[in-house]
Amino acid sequence: MMKRRGSRSGFTLLELMIVLIILVGLMAIVGPRFLGSQQKADARTAEAQIGNLSSALKMYVVDMKTFPQTEEGLLGLIQPPEDERLARRWGGPYIDGNRLPLDPWGGEYQYEYGSAEGESGSDSGSGS
């Protein structure tokens, strides 16, 4: 007489494969939607940070009567100018936390001060 083994509980290989296929299918549907949501969230975060930097630059202009020069960059929002005369007018730091934010992708925001209407001519005036 053969001994009969007790019934084993568990899943067969076929059942596990079917569950795995279903999970992969669900991830294929849900994954791109999640990634799209993350990209939108990153873009909105960048917009908010740029808005905060814009407000800080406006406060800087109120005190200094000009925007920070390109060489000074956004550091002008957290560090006073080296020129003692200008440093007396500086009312910063203009950003909470006293450090510049990184964009949502880990990069630094770029700042360049220049004419919004185009390049200046030899007489420093715009136009021909």
N, CA, C and O of each residue as an XYZ file, in Angstrom:
512
protein
N       0.809     -1.176      0.000
C       0.000      0.000      0.000
C       0.864      1.256      0.000
O       1.851      1.336      0.732
N       0.499      2.220     -0.808
C       1.224      3.488     -0.873
C       0.668      4.448      0.162
O      -0.536      4.544      0.400
N       1.601      5.138      0.752
C       1.154      6.161      1.689
C       0.705      7.378      0.897
O       1.328      7.776     -0.087
N      -0.322      7.915      1.329
C      -0.840      9.110      0.670
C      -0.334     10.351      1.408
O      -0.473     10.463      2.626
N       0.240     11.259      0.668
C       0.714     12.496      1.284
C      -0.485     13.362      1.636
O      -1.518     13.315      0.968
N      -0.336     14.147      2.685
C      -1.412     15.069      3.055
C      -1.569     16.131      1.981
O      -0.620     16.437      1.259
N      -2.729     16.674      1.879
C      -2.951     17.683      0.842
C      -2.137     18.932      1.168
O      -2.118     19.407      2.304
N      -1.472     19.444      0.153
C      -0.648     20.639      0.324
C      -1.468     21.859     -0.058
O      -2.222     21.847     -1.031
N      -1.304     22.906      0.728
C      -1.975     24.146      0.345
C      -0.945     25.024     -0.347
O       0.246     24.936     -0.051
N      -1.384     25.853     -1.247
C      -0.481     26.716     -1.985
C      -0.973     26.886     -3.405
O      -2.010     26.351     -3.796
N      -0.209     27.639     -4.161
C      -0.583     27.913     -5.536
C       0.269     27.078     -6.480
O       1.422     26.752     -6.198
N      -0.329     26.753     -7.583
C       0.424     26.043     -8.612
C       1.217     27.067     -9.416
O       0.950     28.267     -9.336
N       2.164     26.606    -10.169
C       2.965     27.485    -11.008
C       2.079     28.235    -11.996
O       2.312     29.415    -12.256
N       1.088     27.585    -12.538
C       0.176     28.213    -13.492
C      -0.593     29.354    -12.830
O      -0.744     30.424    -13.420
N      -1.073     29.136    -11.625
C      -1.816     30.181    -10.921
C      -0.921     31.388    -10.632
O      -1.353     32.533    -10.769
N       0.318     31.131    -10.234
C       1.251     32.227     -9.979
C       1.554     33.018    -11.251
O       1.655     34.245    -11.213
N       1.696     32.324    -12.363
C       1.961     32.995    -13.642
C       0.785     33.883    -14.042
O       0.988     34.994    -14.531
N      -0.421     33.410    -13.841
C      -1.613     34.193    -14.193
C      -1.672     35.461    -13.340
O      -1.937     36.546    -13.859
N      -1.426     35.329    -12.039
C      -1.432     36.501    -11.154
C      -0.346     37.482    -11.574
O      -0.580     38.691    -11.593
N       0.823     36.984    -11.906
C       1.922     37.837    -12.337
C       1.569     38.588    -13.621
O       1.868     39.775    -13.746
N       0.945     37.914    -14.561
C       0.539     38.556    -15.819
C      -0.480     39.652    -15.548
O      -0.413     40.721    -16.155
N      -1.418     39.404    -14.652
C      -2.424     40.415    -14.308
C      -1.751     41.636    -13.675
O      -2.085     42.770    -14.016
N      -0.809     41.414    -12.758
C      -0.114     42.527    -12.109
C       0.702     43.350    -13.105
O       0.707     44.579    -13.041
N       1.379     42.683    -14.010
C       2.156     43.395    -15.033
C       1.222     44.219    -15.918
O       1.544     45.353    -16.274
N       0.082     43.661    -16.271
C      -0.896     44.395    -17.074
C      -1.408     45.634    -16.358
O      -1.543     46.694    -16.970
N      -1.694     45.510    -15.073
C      -2.154     46.662    -14.296
C      -1.080     47.743    -14.209
O      -1.382     48.932    -14.308
N       0.159     47.332    -14.026
C       1.250     48.304    -13.958
C       1.441     49.021    -15.297
O       1.787     50.201    -15.332
N       1.216     48.305    -16.383
C       1.340     48.920    -17.704
C       0.276     49.992    -17.904
O       0.502     50.970    -18.617
N      -0.872     49.812    -17.284
C      -1.956     50.790    -17.407
C      -1.748     51.951    -16.440
O      -1.888     53.109    -16.834
N      -1.419     51.666    -15.197
C      -1.329     52.678    -14.148
C       0.004     53.425    -14.179
O       0.040     54.616    -13.871
N       1.086     52.763    -14.537
C       2.422     53.363    -14.509
C       2.545     54.670    -15.267
O       2.983     55.661    -14.683
N       2.179     54.722    -16.541
C       2.310     55.976    -17.289
C       1.477     57.114    -16.702
O       1.882     58.275    -16.758
N       0.335     56.789    -16.151
C      -0.485     57.840    -15.537
C       0.225     58.426    -14.328
O       0.203     59.639    -14.119
N       0.851     57.571    -13.536
C       1.581     58.060    -12.367
C       2.760     58.920    -12.794
O       2.996     59.976    -12.208
N       3.503     58.486    -13.805
C       4.654     59.252    -14.269
C       4.224     60.606    -14.813
O       4.905     61.607    -14.587
N       3.106     60.649    -15.524
C       2.588     61.917    -16.028
C       2.206     62.846    -14.896
O       2.425     64.054    -14.981
N       1.638     62.295    -13.840
C       1.271     63.097    -12.673
C       2.509     63.673    -12.006
O       2.497     64.823    -11.566
N       3.564     62.898    -11.925
C       4.805     63.375    -11.306
C       5.405     64.512    -12.118
O       5.898     65.485    -11.547
N       5.371     64.403    -13.437
C       5.907     65.470    -14.285
C       5.105     66.756    -14.106
O       5.677     67.845    -14.047
N       3.784     66.630    -14.021
C       2.943     67.809    -13.796
C       3.236     68.424    -12.436
O       3.304     69.647    -12.309
N       3.409     67.592    -11.427
C       3.711     68.096    -10.083
C       5.056     68.816    -10.068
O       5.187     69.865     -9.436
N       6.057     68.266    -10.757
C       7.369     68.913    -10.835
C       7.264     70.270    -11.535
O       7.878     71.244    -11.099
N       6.492     70.330    -12.612
C       6.324     71.589    -13.342
C       5.623     72.625    -12.469
O       6.003     73.796    -12.475
N       4.618     72.214    -11.728
C       3.914     73.147    -10.834
C       4.835     73.625     -9.710
O       4.794     74.793     -9.323
N       5.654     72.730     -9.194
C       6.614     73.121     -8.157
C       7.586     74.156     -8.710
O       7.887     75.145     -8.041
N       8.078     73.935     -9.926
C       9.000     74.888    -10.554
C       8.317     76.240    -10.751
O       8.927     77.281    -10.505
N       7.063     76.236    -11.189
C       6.327     77.491    -11.368
C       6.209     78.240    -10.047
O       6.396     79.456    -10.006
N       5.903     77.530     -8.975
C       5.776     78.167     -7.660
C       7.115     78.737     -7.202
O       7.169     79.848     -6.675
N       8.191     77.986     -7.398
C       9.512     78.465     -6.993
C       9.922     79.694     -7.806
O      10.499     80.635     -7.260
N       9.628     79.689     -9.098
C       9.955     80.843     -9.940
C       9.144     82.057     -9.493
O       9.650     83.179     -9.491
N       7.891     81.834     -9.114
C       7.074     82.924     -8.579
C       7.674     83.502     -7.305
O       7.687     84.719     -7.120
N       8.173     82.635     -6.423
C       8.816     83.094     -5.187
C      10.093     83.874     -5.491
O      10.361     84.900     -4.867
N      10.884     83.383     -6.456
C      12.103     84.100     -6.840
C      11.763     85.461     -7.447
O      12.459     86.446     -7.200
N      10.702     85.512     -8.233
C      10.268     86.771     -8.831
C       9.869     87.776     -7.750
O      10.227     88.951     -7.830
N       9.136     87.318     -6.750
C       8.748     88.199     -5.637
C       9.978     88.690     -4.878
O      10.058     89.860     -4.505
N      10.929     87.797     -4.655
C      12.158     88.175     -3.953
C      12.941     89.211     -4.759
O      13.494     90.153     -4.192
N      12.988     89.036     -6.080
C      13.680     90.005     -6.930
C      12.998     91.369     -6.875
O      13.673     92.399     -6.883
N      11.677     91.383     -6.818
C      10.948     92.657     -6.719
C      11.265     93.362     -5.401
O      11.418     94.583     -5.378
N      11.366     92.611     -4.309
C      11.730     93.211     -3.017
C      13.158     93.755     -3.070
O      13.450     94.804     -2.496
N      14.041     93.041     -3.757
C      15.421     93.492     -3.936
C      15.438     94.835     -4.670
O      16.159     95.754     -4.284
N      14.636     94.935     -5.732
C      14.591     96.160     -6.529
C      14.086     97.338     -5.694
O      14.568     98.459     -5.853
N      13.127     97.093     -4.812
C      12.619     98.169     -3.955
C      13.760     98.758     -3.125
O      13.856     99.977     -2.982
N      14.615     97.909     -2.583
C      15.727     98.386     -1.754
C      16.883     98.935     -2.581
O      17.428     99.992     -2.264
N      17.256     98.223     -3.634
C      18.488     98.528     -4.364
C      18.269     99.400     -5.604
O      19.233     99.916     -6.170
N      17.027     99.568     -6.028
C      16.658    100.387     -7.199
C      17.130     99.797     -8.527
O      17.092    100.477     -9.552
N      17.565     98.566     -8.518
C      17.953     97.843     -9.729
C      17.940     96.348     -9.430
O      17.935     95.930     -8.272
N      17.935     95.568    -10.477
C      18.025     94.112    -10.312
C      19.473     93.714    -10.058
O      20.382     94.469    -10.402
N      19.709     92.551     -9.467
C      21.094     92.080     -9.327
C      21.727     91.921    -10.712
O      21.059     91.519    -11.664
N      22.994     92.232    -10.812
C      23.701     92.054    -12.076
C      23.863     90.561    -12.361
O      23.785     89.737    -11.450
N      24.087     90.220    -13.620
C      24.238     88.819    -14.018
C      25.355     88.143    -13.231
O      25.213     86.995    -12.811
N      26.475     88.856    -13.028
C      27.605     88.273    -12.303
C      27.220     87.918    -10.865
O      27.655     86.897    -10.333
N      26.413     88.759    -10.252
C      25.967     88.536     -8.873
C      24.926     87.423     -8.832
O      24.893     86.612     -7.907
N      24.085     87.404     -9.849
C      23.063     86.368     -9.969
C      22.070     86.369     -8.821
O      21.876     87.378     -8.144
N      21.459     85.237     -8.621
C      20.459     85.099     -7.567
C      21.079     85.124     -6.174
O      20.365     85.264     -5.181
N      22.403     84.989     -6.095
C      23.065     85.092     -4.790
C      22.831     86.461     -4.162
O      22.914     86.613     -2.944
N      22.536     87.465     -5.003
C      22.233     88.796     -4.492
C      20.995     88.815     -3.607
O      20.783     89.761     -2.848
N      20.182     87.776     -3.704
C      18.985     87.689     -2.864
C      19.297     87.195     -1.459
O      18.491     87.369     -0.545
N      20.467     86.577     -1.278
C      20.797     86.031      0.046
C      22.103     86.582      0.617
O      22.395     86.380      1.796
N      22.895     87.281     -0.213
C      24.167     87.844      0.254
C      24.214     89.332     -0.070
O      23.865     89.730     -1.181
N      24.636     90.153      0.875
C      24.730     91.589      0.579
C      25.848     91.863     -0.423
O      26.792     91.080     -0.534
N      25.741     92.974     -1.152
C      26.804     93.330     -2.100
C      28.118     93.599     -1.366
O      28.120     93.962     -0.190
N      29.229     93.418     -2.071
C      30.545     93.666     -1.470
C      30.790     95.157     -1.265
O      31.477     95.558     -0.326
N      30.227     95.971     -2.147
C      30.365     97.428     -2.034
C      29.639     97.892     -0.768
O      28.434     97.686     -0.627
N      30.382     98.520      0.153
C      29.812     98.916      1.449
C      28.646     99.889      1.290
O      27.666     99.808      2.030
N      28.745    100.794      0.344
C      27.677    101.772      0.107
C      26.388    101.067     -0.302
O      25.310    101.404      0.186
N      26.500    100.089     -1.198
C      25.322     99.333     -1.631
C      24.825     98.392     -0.536
O      23.622     98.164     -0.409
N      25.744     97.851      0.247
C      25.369     96.908      1.305
C      24.479     97.570      2.353
O      23.667     96.895      2.987
N      24.624     98.897      2.545
C      23.769     99.594      3.519
C      22.315     99.627      3.071
O      21.410     99.628      3.904
N      22.085     99.653      1.764
C      20.704     99.679      1.250
C      20.081     98.293      1.193
O      18.858     98.155      1.176
N      20.916     97.274      1.164
C      20.447     95.886      1.020
C      19.622     95.509      2.241
O      20.095     95.648      3.369
N      18.403     95.035      2.037
C      17.504     94.682      3.139
C      17.256     93.194      3.262
O      16.296     92.773      3.908
N      18.108     92.397      2.651
C      17.889     90.949      2.608
C      18.301     90.243      3.866
O      18.640     90.898      4.852
N      18.286     88.960      3.871
C      18.002     88.098      2.719
C      16.535     88.169      2.306
O      15.646     88.349      3.138
N      16.310     88.028      1.033
C      14.982     88.157      0.458
C      14.294     86.810      0.265
O      13.154     86.751     -0.195
N      14.984     85.737      0.614
C      14.431     84.381      0.488
C      14.478     83.719      1.854
O      15.503     83.761      2.534
N      13.376     83.111      2.257
C      13.348     82.375      3.521
C      14.346     81.227      3.478
O      14.539     80.601      2.436
N      14.960     80.964      4.586
C      15.916     79.864      4.656
C      17.323     80.271      4.287
O      18.263     79.498      4.470
N      17.480     81.498      3.761
C      18.797     82.036      3.438
C      19.615     81.136      2.513
O      20.843     81.107      2.592
N      18.926     80.402      1.634
C      19.634     79.620      0.607
C      18.732     79.508     -0.620
O      17.506     79.513     -0.514
N      19.359     79.409     -1.763
C      18.618     79.355     -3.021
C      18.024     77.969     -3.227
O      18.678     76.961     -2.960
N      16.775     77.921     -3.706
C      16.170     76.607     -3.950
C      16.734     75.975     -5.219
O      17.169     76.669     -6.138
N      16.718     74.663     -5.249
C      17.026     73.924     -6.475
C      15.716     73.640     -7.181
O      14.673     73.525     -6.539
N      15.765     73.527     -8.507
C      14.540     73.178     -9.219
C      14.169     71.723     -8.896
O      14.988     70.987     -8.346
N      12.939     71.304     -9.235
C      12.500     69.946     -8.884
C      13.360     68.833     -9.479
O      13.281     67.689     -9.032
N      14.174     69.149    -10.472
C      15.020     68.148    -11.108
C      16.442     68.187    -10.555
O      17.321     67.480    -11.048
N      16.670     69.011     -9.531
C      17.968     69.053     -8.864
C      18.950     70.071     -9.416
O      20.096     70.126     -8.968
N      18.528     70.874    -10.375
C      19.418     71.871    -10.964
C      19.256     73.239    -10.318
O      18.298     73.486     -9.585
N      20.204     74.120    -10.599
C      20.131     75.492    -10.104
C      19.339     76.339    -11.090
O      19.419     76.134    -12.301
N      18.575     77.293    -10.565
C      17.870     78.232    -11.433
C      18.887     79.184    -12.048
O      19.834     79.609    -11.387
N      18.682     79.514    -13.316
C      19.588     80.399    -14.040
C      19.000     81.805    -14.047
O      17.791     81.978    -14.204
N      19.850     82.799    -13.876
C      19.422     84.192    -13.849
C      20.357     84.997    -14.727
O      21.576     84.839    -14.667
N      19.772     85.862    -15.544
C      20.562     86.757    -16.377
C      19.854     88.094    -16.422
O      18.670     88.165    -16.751
N      20.562     89.140    -16.099
C      19.995     90.479    -16.114
C      20.353     91.137    -17.431
O      21.522     91.197    -17.811
N      19.337     91.630    -18.125
C      19.567     92.302    -19.392
C      18.292     92.953    -19.867
O      17.252     92.851    -19.216
N      18.366     93.611    -20.984
C      17.225     94.308    -21.543
C      16.199     93.314    -22.053
O      16.536     92.384    -22.786
N      14.958     93.507    -21.669
C      13.881     92.634    -22.134
C      13.497     92.959    -23.564
O      12.872     92.141    -24.239
N      13.873     94.179    -24.047
C      13.469     94.608    -25.373
C      14.490     94.281    -26.441
O      14.212     94.467    -27.626
N      15.646     93.807    -26.068
C      16.661     93.484    -27.063
C      18.009     94.032    -26.645
O      18.163     94.602    -25.565
N      18.966     93.850    -27.508
C      20.327     94.288    -27.224
C      20.417     95.803    -27.320
O      19.719     96.426    -28.120
N      21.266     96.382    -26.516
C      21.491     97.820    -26.545
C      22.516     98.148    -27.619
O      23.424     97.365    -27.894
N      22.353     99.316    -28.216
C      23.295     99.774    -29.228
C      24.505    100.433    -28.587
O      24.692    100.357    -27.372
N      25.336    101.088    -29.419
C      26.564    101.698    -28.915
C      26.277    102.861    -27.973
O      27.108    103.193    -27.127
N      25.090    103.491    -28.115
C      24.743    104.597    -27.227
C      23.928    104.117    -26.025
O      23.322    104.927    -25.323
N      23.910    102.807    -25.787
C      23.170    102.167    -24.693
C      21.662    102.297    -24.843
O      20.916    102.007    -23.907
N      21.213    102.728    -26.004
C      19.777    102.816    -26.246
C      19.340    101.705    -27.169
O      20.112    101.239    -28.007
N      18.110    101.286    -27.015
C      17.586    100.250    -27.901
C      17.166    100.882    -29.213
O      16.883    102.078    -29.272
N      17.127    100.094    -30.242
C      16.665    100.586    -31.532
C      17.794    100.647    -32.531
O      18.900    100.173    -32.273
N      17.489    101.264    -33.727
C      18.503    101.291    -34.770
C      19.296    102.553    -34.771
O      20.191    102.718    -35.599
